Amino acid sequence: MGKVALAAKITHVPSMYLSELDGPTKDIRRSAIEGHQEISRRCRELGVDTIIVFDTHWLVNSGYHINCRPMAEGIYTSNELPHFINNMKFAVPGNPELGKILGEECNAQGIETLVHTDTTLDPEYGTLVPMRYMNEDQHFKAISVSALCMVHYLDDSARLGWAIREAVEKHYDGTVAIFASGSLSHRFAQNGTAPEYLNKIWSPFLERLDKEIVEIWKNAEWETFCEMLPEYAAKGQGEGFMHDTAMLMGALGWSDYDQPVEIITPYFGSSGTGQINAIFPVSPQSGARVPAPKAAKGNSPNYGDSRL
């Protein structure tokens, strides 16, 4: 029935908002903003009606959660970086119908998922920043999915991504894009050194690691990447423990995925972290080898445990 027409790994760095404002950082993230605008243009060409965002700023400690309230609007200030995002207006229409479809399929596949329609919960800036540049005219509806998962296994997040794709393709009469909203390495500059790292990666190790991963993506070495993901998420200090990336890869077919990425905004440093906008072309998948559920998980993992 429905279609996932476009998938991407996207940046949401708050310096994009600073880039709009007069001052020393004016236009500093122009290329990232233009990357978002290009992805939006392609979504429009493909007839996308709803964008599903795997948001690494939505922290959850139990289950997976979907925010699909009919309309979220207001004024947002980041509690993490209030000197970066302060009093930013937002208006994001939701898609309760699709949110319920996603939740039903995820739960049917054994992935505990809660859907929130009648809620005052606003999206986090992993959703709000991309929607600011992709959806200023409210052309798209948007759904936010929790992806800062504190006590979750990456394989469950991959299965969630696959279930979301199957929900769209089997039960939704429409066209969807999915975005993993989060960085590559995510080691912020040490307190007191932020200005000098405004456009840099925190360490040569993390920069080299990120760039090697991008080459793996460009070469479509997905079996290698999926095997590496848990260790990369931990040693590369991936944002949200890279649950957004696991969800994205699950939706694309996990290690059965077969397409090279297209870089829209080249890899760049921001406050010590590694950022990119990259499109992952969607290819047909049937019975993809997403990780199977664990028969017995034993004790819950510690915070940040990224084991499959």
VOPAGU-2260 file (C-alpha; in pm, 1 decimal, decimal comma):
REM VOPAGU-2260
SITE   aa  ch    i         X         Y         Z
SITE  MET   A    0       0,0       0,0       0,0
SITE  GLY   A    1     232,2     271,6     125,9
SITE  LYS   A    2     589,2     355,2      35,7
SITE  VAL   A    3     909,6     460,6     208,7
SITE  ALA   A    4    1044,2     688,4     -62,1
SITE  LEU   A    5    1350,6     843,2     100,0
SITE  ALA   A    6    1579,1     769,7     394,2
SITE  ALA   A    7    1860,2     980,1     534,5
SITE  LYS   A    8    2104,2    1035,1     818,1
SITE  ILE   A    9    2083,1    1403,6     906,9
SITE  THR   A   10    2241,5    1660,9    1131,4
SITE  HIS   A   11    2046,9    1874,1    1376,3
SITE  VAL   A   12    2328,7    2079,3    1528,6
SITE  PRO   A   13    2193,1    2383,4    1715,8
SITE  SER   A   14    2457,0    2602,3    1552,4
SITE  MET   A   15    2230,0    2583,3    1247,4
SITE  TYR   A   16    1990,2    2809,5    1436,6
SITE  LEU   A   17    2276,2    3038,1    1543,7
SITE  SER   A   18    2373,0    3051,7    1177,6
SITE  GLU   A   19    2055,1    3248,4    1105,9
SITE  LEU   A   20    2128,8    3518,5    1360,6
SITE  ASP   A   21    2343,3    3826,1    1314,8
SITE  GLY   A   22    2678,9    3798,0    1484,8
SITE  PRO   A   23    3006,8    3607,8    1459,4
SITE  THR   A   24    2838,1    3277,1    1370,4
SITE  LYS   A   25    2619,6    3419,4    1092,1
SITE  ASP   A   26    2595,8    3167,3     802,5
SITE  ILE   A   27    2836,4    2928,2     976,7
SITE  ARG   A   28    2609,8    2631,3     898,1
SITE  ARG   A   29    2481,6    2744,3     560,0
SITE  SER   A   30    2586,8    2417,3     393,8
SITE  ALA   A   31    2400,8    2208,2     653,6
SITE  ILE   A   32    2086,5    2420,0     611,6
SITE  GLU   A   33    2112,2    2394,5     233,3
SITE  GLY   A   34    2147,9    2018,2     273,3
SITE  HIS   A   35    1820,8    2006,7     465,5
SITE  GLN   A   36    1655,4    2217,7     199,7
SITE  GLU   A   37    1777,4    1981,7     -73,2
SITE  ILE   A   38    1644,7    1678,3     113,3
SITE  SER   A   39    1311,5    1859,8     152,5
SITE  ARG   A   40    1304,2    1933,5    -220,7
SITE  ARG   A   41    1357,2    1567,2    -301,7
SITE  CYS   A   42    1087,7    1458,6     -56,6
SITE  ARG   A   43     843,7    1693,3    -228,3
SITE  GLU   A   44     935,0    1556,6    -570,4
SITE  LEU   A   45     872,1    1202,7    -442,2
SITE  GLY   A   46     529,0    1291,7    -304,0
SITE  VAL   A   47     620,3    1240,8      62,8
SITE  ASP   A   48     333,7    1333,1     294,0
SITE  THR   A   49     491,5    1243,2     630,8
SITE  ILE   A   50     843,4    1248,4     771,6
SITE  ILE   A   51     931,8    1002,7    1048,5
SITE  VAL   A   52    1222,4    1127,7    1260,0
SITE  PHE   A   53    1430,3     898,5    1481,1
SITE  ASP   A   54    1520,7    1166,7    1733,9
SITE  THR   A   55    1835,3    1119,6    1944,7
SITE  HIS   A   56    1730,3    1403,7    2174,1
SITE  TRP   A   57    1420,2    1223,2    2298,3
SITE  LEU   A   58    1544,0    1032,7    2603,1
SITE  VAL   A   59    1340,3     733,9    2721,8
SITE  ASN   A   60    1403,4     479,4    2995,7
SITE  SER   A   61    1138,0     220,4    2908,4
SITE  GLY   A   62     984,5     106,2    2581,1
SITE  TYR   A   63     983,4     286,0    2247,9
SITE  HIS   A   64     764,5     591,5    2200,3
SITE  ILE   A   65     596,8     765,3    1907,5
SITE  ASN   A   66     483,1    1128,1    1928,6
SITE  CYS   A   67     215,6    1187,6    1665,9
SITE  ARG   A   68       4,8    1459,9    1826,3
SITE  PRO   A   69    -205,9    1644,9    1566,9
SITE  MET   A   70     -15,5    1972,3    1604,3
SITE  ALA   A   71     287,1    2077,6    1806,1
SITE  GLU   A   72     356,4    2448,0    1822,0
SITE  GLY   A   73     513,3    2692,0    2059,1
SITE  ILE   A   74     848,0    2842,1    2152,9
SITE  TYR   A   75    1145,1    2615,5    2226,8
SITE  THR   A   76    1459,3    2672,5    2430,6
SITE  SER   A   77    1712,5    2391,9    2463,5
SITE  ASN   A   78    1778,6    2288,0    2822,1
SITE  GLU   A   79    2110,1    2141,7    2704,6
SITE  LEU   A   80    2237,6    2442,4    2508,7
SITE  PRO   A   81    2014,9    2741,2    2592,6
SITE  HIS   A   82    2279,3    2978,9    2457,8
SITE  PHE   A   83    2245,3    2809,4    2116,7
SITE  ILE   A   84    1869,9    2756,1    2081,4
SITE  ASN   A   85    1670,8    3017,3    2269,8
SITE  ASN   A   86    1309,9    3118,6    2202,2
SITE  MET   A   87    1288,1    2935,4    1868,8
SITE  LYS   A   88     933,0    2930,7    1734,3
SITE  PHE   A   89     804,5    2602,1    1591,7
SITE  ALA   A   90     490,1    2459,7    1435,5
SITE  VAL   A   91     488,5    2094,9    1330,6
SITE  PRO   A   92     171,2    1915,2    1215,1
SITE  GLY   A   93     153,4    1548,6    1312,9
SITE  ASN   A   94      -5,1    1235,7    1170,6
SITE  PRO   A   95    -201,4    1046,9    1439,3
SITE  GLU   A   96    -339,7     798,3    1185,8
SITE  LEU   A   97       4,8     685,2    1075,6
SITE  GLY   A   98     139,4     691,3    1431,1
SITE  LYS   A   99    -125,3     442,9    1541,2
SITE  ILE   A  100     -47,1     218,8    1242,6
SITE  LEU   A  101     323,1     222,0    1332,4
SITE  GLY   A  102     253,7     137,6    1695,1
SITE  GLU   A  103      21,2    -148,5    1609,9
SITE  GLU   A  104     274,0    -313,0    1378,1
SITE  CYS   A  105     567,3    -264,2    1615,7
SITE  ASN   A  106     372,9    -423,2    1900,9
SITE  ALA   A  107     252,4    -703,0    1672,3
SITE  GLN   A  108     617,8    -780,7    1601,0
SITE  GLY   A  109     696,1    -795,4    1971,4
SITE  ILE   A  110     856,1    -451,6    2014,8
SITE  GLU   A  111     695,5    -266,7    2304,1
SITE  THR   A  112     587,5      67,1    2160,2
SITE  LEU   A  113     362,1     337,4    2300,5
SITE  VAL   A  114     183,0     588,5    2078,8
SITE  HIS   A  115     109,6     940,3    2203,1
SITE  THR   A  116    -161,0    1142,0    2029,3
SITE  ASP   A  117    -349,2    1321,3    2308,2
SITE  THR   A  118     -43,8    1472,2    2474,9
SITE  THR   A  119     119,6    1803,6    2555,8
SITE  LEU   A  120     461,4    1650,1    2484,4
SITE  ASP   A  121     651,6    1859,2    2229,2
SITE  PRO   A  122     916,5    1717,5    1995,5
SITE  GLU   A  123    1280,0    1764,6    2088,1
SITE  TYR   A  124    1524,0    1961,2    1876,0
SITE  GLY   A  125    1639,8    1653,2    1689,2
SITE  THR   A  126    1302,6    1691,5    1518,2
SITE  LEU   A  127    1243,7    2065,9    1549,4
SITE  VAL   A  128    1569,0    2179,3    1387,2
SITE  PRO   A  129    1526,6    1968,2    1070,0
SITE  MET   A  130    1160,0    2066,0    1043,3
SITE  ARG   A  131    1258,6    2432,1    1067,0
SITE  TYR   A  132    1457,2    2407,0     743,8
SITE  MET   A  133    1265,8    2130,4     563,8
SITE  ASN   A  134     912,3    2214,1     657,5
SITE  GLU   A  135     874,5    2584,0     729,4
SITE  ASP   A  136     557,1    2591,3     518,1
SITE  GLN   A  137     416,6    2285,1     701,8
SITE  HIS   A  138     400,0    2093,6     374,0
SITE  PHE   A  139     477,9    1767,1     554,7
SITE  LYS   A  140     331,7    1603,0     859,3
SITE  ALA   A  141     593,5    1475,6    1101,8
SITE  ILE   A  142     618,8    1196,7    1356,8
SITE  SER   A  143     891,4    1179,6    1619,0
SITE  VAL   A  144    1026,6     847,2    1747,0
SITE  SER   A  145    1234,2     822,6    2065,9
SITE  ALA   A  146    1595,9     738,4    1982,4
SITE  LEU   A  147    1795,5     830,1    2292,0
SITE  CYS   A  148    1729,7     485,6    2434,3
SITE  MET   A  149    1897,8     441,3    2770,1
SITE  VAL   A  150    1837,1      71,8    2849,3
SITE  HIS   A  151    1764,9     -74,2    2505,5
SITE  TYR   A  152    1947,1    -313,2    2274,5
SITE  LEU   A  153    2051,7    -197,8    1927,7
SITE  ASP   A  154    1900,0    -510,3    1774,9
SITE  ASP   A  155    1559,6    -411,7    1915,1
SITE  SER   A  156    1599,2     -68,8    1757,0
SITE  ALA   A  157    1683,6    -232,4    1423,7
SITE  ARG   A  158    1370,8    -448,1    1453,2
SITE  LEU   A  159    1169,0    -135,3    1532,1
SITE  GLY   A  160    1295,8      24,1    1211,2
SITE  TRP   A  161    1195,9    -281,4    1007,6
SITE  ALA   A  162     852,4    -291,9    1171,2
SITE  ILE   A  163     799,9      75,0    1087,9
SITE  ARG   A  164     880,2       9,0     724,7
SITE  GLU   A  165     645,8    -289,2     710,0
SITE  ALA   A  166     371,8     -83,9     875,7
SITE  VAL   A  167     402,8     180,9     604,9
SITE  GLU   A  168     418,9     -65,8     317,3
SITE  LYS   A  169     139,9    -293,6     438,2
SITE  HIS   A  170    -106,1     -65,0     612,7
SITE  TYR   A  171     -57,4     301,3     519,0
SITE  ASP   A  172    -201,7     470,7     213,1
SITE  GLY   A  173      68,6     728,8     163,1
SITE  THR   A  174     435,8     807,6     110,0
SITE  VAL   A  175     688,4     847,7     389,3
SITE  ALA   A  176    1048,0     957,5     445,6
SITE  ILE   A  177    1253,2     838,9     743,3
SITE  PHE   A  178    1539,6    1031,4     899,8
SITE  ALA   A  179    1797,5     921,8    1154,2
SITE  SER   A  180    1854,4    1255,3    1327,4
SITE  GLY   A  181    2187,9    1238,9    1502,6
SITE  SER   A  182    2560,3    1283,8    1464,1
SITE  LEU   A  183    2836,5    1036,7    1395,1
SITE  SER   A  184    3090,3    1077,4    1678,1
SITE  HIS   A  185    2940,3    1290,1    1952,4
SITE  ARG   A  186    3218,6    1385,6    2189,3
SITE  PHE   A  187    3156,8    1750,2    2270,0
SITE  ALA   A  188    3450,4    1981,8    2326,5
SITE  GLN   A  189    3566,4    1986,0    2686,3
SITE  ASN   A  190    3412,9    2263,8    2893,3
SITE  GLY   A  191    3610,4    2584,5    2842,9
SITE  THR   A  192    3739,8    2485,3    2497,3
SITE  ALA   A  193    3415,5    2505,1    2296,3
SITE  PRO   A  194    3501,9    2815,7    2088,3
SITE  GLU   A  195    3817,2    2661,5    1944,8
SITE  TYR   A  196    3625,9    2346,4    1848,2
SITE  LEU   A  197    3332,1    2525,4    1685,5
SITE  ASN   A  198    3423,1    2372,8    1346,8
SITE  LYS   A  199    3644,4    2085,1    1459,1
SITE  ILE   A  200    3621,1    1722,3    1571,2
SITE  TRP   A  201    3726,7    1652,5    1927,1
SITE  SER   A  202    4009,0    1410,9    1842,5
SITE  PRO   A  203    4201,1    1278,6    1540,1
SITE  PHE   A  204    4089,1     926,3    1636,3
SITE  LEU   A  205    3720,2    1014,1    1620,2
SITE  GLU   A  206    3760,6    1210,4    1299,1
SITE  ARG   A  207    3945,7     925,8    1128,3
SITE  LEU   A  208    3691,9     673,4    1256,9
SITE  ASP   A  209    3398,1     877,8    1127,2
SITE  LYS   A  210    3558,5     926,3     786,8
SITE  GLU   A  211    3627,9     553,8     754,3
SITE  ILE   A  212    3261,7     485,3     834,2
SITE  VAL   A  213    3149,0     730,1     566,4
SITE  GLU   A  214    3370,6     546,5     314,0
SITE  ILE   A  215    3208,8     217,6     418,1
SITE  TRP   A  216    2868,4     376,9     352,8
SITE  LYS   A  217    2979,2     508,7      13,2
SITE  ASN   A  218    3107,6     163,1     -78,6
SITE  ALA   A  219    2784,2      -6,4      37,8
SITE  GLU   A  220    2972,0    -239,2     275,3
SITE  TRP   A  221    2665,0    -293,6     487,9
SITE  GLU   A  222    2749,1    -634,4     628,8
SITE  THR   A  223    3068,6    -482,9     764,3
SITE  PHE   A  224    2895,4    -174,2     899,2
SITE  CYS   A  225    2616,7    -363,3    1074,9
SITE  GLU   A  226    2871,7    -589,8    1240,7
SITE  MET   A  227    3073,0    -286,3    1350,5
SITE  LEU   A  228    2781,4     -73,9    1469,3
SITE  PRO   A  229    2773,0    -170,5    1839,7
SITE  GLU   A  230    3145,0    -114,3    1884,0
SITE  TYR   A  231    3140,9     201,2    1670,3
SITE  ALA   A  232    2854,0     339,5    1878,3
SITE  ALA   A  233    3052,1     282,5    2197,5
SITE  LYS   A  234    3407,5     372,7    2094,4
SITE  GLY   A  235    3293,5     647,1    1859,2
SITE  GLN   A  236    3069,5     792,4    2130,1
SITE  GLY   A  237    2777,6     796,5    1887,7
SITE  GLU   A  238    2486,2    1025,2    1962,2
SITE  GLY   A  239    2199,6     851,2    2136,5
SITE  PHE   A  240    2419,0     537,5    2140,6
SITE  MET   A  241    2335,0     532,2    1765,5
SITE  HIS   A  242    1988,2     388,4    1813,8
SITE  ASP   A  243    1871,8     622,0    1536,5
SITE  THR   A  244    2122,3     460,4    1300,9
SITE  ALA   A  245    2015,6     109,8    1404,5
SITE  MET   A  246    1653,2     206,3    1335,6
SITE  LEU   A  247    1749,4     346,9     995,7
SITE  MET   A  248    1947,0      37,1     900,5
SITE  GLY   A  249    1664,8    -188,5    1019,0
SITE  ALA   A  250    1418,8       0,2     799,4
SITE  LEU   A  251    1651,8     -36,6     501,0
SITE  GLY   A  252    1699,6    -410,9     547,2
SITE  TRP   A  253    1994,9    -421,4     788,9
SITE  SER   A  254    2290,3    -610,1     639,6
SITE  ASP   A  255    2082,1    -701,2     331,9
SITE  TYR   A  256    2076,7    -333,6     232,0
SITE  ASP   A  257    2257,7    -286,9     -98,1
SITE  GLN   A  258    2287,1      80,9    -191,5
SITE  PRO   A  259    2572,9     332,2    -159,7
SITE  VAL   A  260    2486,5     654,9      19,5
SITE  GLU   A  261    2474,0     993,9    -147,0
SITE  ILE   A  262    2646,4    1268,0      49,7
SITE  ILE   A  263    2438,0    1586,1      50,4
SITE  THR   A  264    2634,6    1786,3     307,7
SITE  PRO   A  265    2995,7    1666,4     341,8
SITE  TYR   A  266    3120,3    1555,0     682,6
SITE  PHE   A  267    3197,3    1847,8     910,4
SITE  GLY   A  268    3292,1    1921,6    1269,3
SITE  SER   A  269    3066,8    2109,0    1510,2
SITE  SER   A  270    3160,8    2178,8    1874,4
SITE  GLY   A  271    3375,0    1864,4    1868,6
SITE  THR   A  272    3113,8    1635,2    1709,5
SITE  GLY   A  273    3106,6    1476,0    1362,8
SITE  GLN   A  274    2811,9    1568,9    1139,4
SITE  ILE   A  275    2671,7    1486,2     795,9
SITE  ASN   A  276    2363,3    1493,6     575,0
SITE  ALA   A  277    2349,1    1174,9     365,5
SITE  ILE   A  278    2071,6    1009,2     167,7
SITE  PHE   A  279    2039,4     630,2     188,1
SITE  PRO   A  280    1855,1     527,4    -130,4
SITE  VAL   A  281    1565,5     295,4     -50,6
SITE  SER   A  282    1570,2     -40,9    -225,5
SITE  PRO   A  283    1307,9    -318,3    -217,0
SITE  GLN   A  284    1352,1    -562,7      68,8
SITE  SER   A  285    1163,1    -880,4     150,8
SITE  GLY   A  286    1234,3   -1080,1     463,9
SITE  ALA   A  287    1549,1    -884,1     542,1
SITE  ARG   A  288    1786,2   -1031,0     800,8
SITE  VAL   A  289    1716,2    -786,2    1079,6
SITE  PRO   A  290    1840,5    -912,4    1416,3
SITE  ALA   A  291    1615,1   -1168,8    1580,2
SITE  PRO   A  292    1472,3   -1096,7    1924,8
SITE  LYS   A  293    1674,5   -1236,8    2213,6
SITE  ALA   A  294    1533,6   -1548,2    2379,3
SITE  ALA   A  295    1667,4   -1438,5    2717,9
SITE  LYS   A  296    1824,1   -1101,7    2786,5
SITE  GLY   A  297    1918,9   -1163,7    3145,1
SITE  ASN   A  298    1999,9    -847,0    3334,1
SITE  SER   A  299    1928,8    -513,8    3174,2
SITE  PRO   A  300    2233,8    -351,8    3015,2
SITE  ASN   A  301    2400,8     -60,0    3184,2
SITE  TYR   A  302    2335,1     287,8    3053,5
SITE  GLY   A  303    2489,5     321,5    2712,4
SITE  ASP   A  304    2541,5     -50,4    2659,2
SITE  SER   A  305    2516,1     -89,6    2281,5
SITE  ARG   A  306    2545,8    -466,2    2259,0
SITE  LEU   A  307    2343,9    -649,5    1999,4
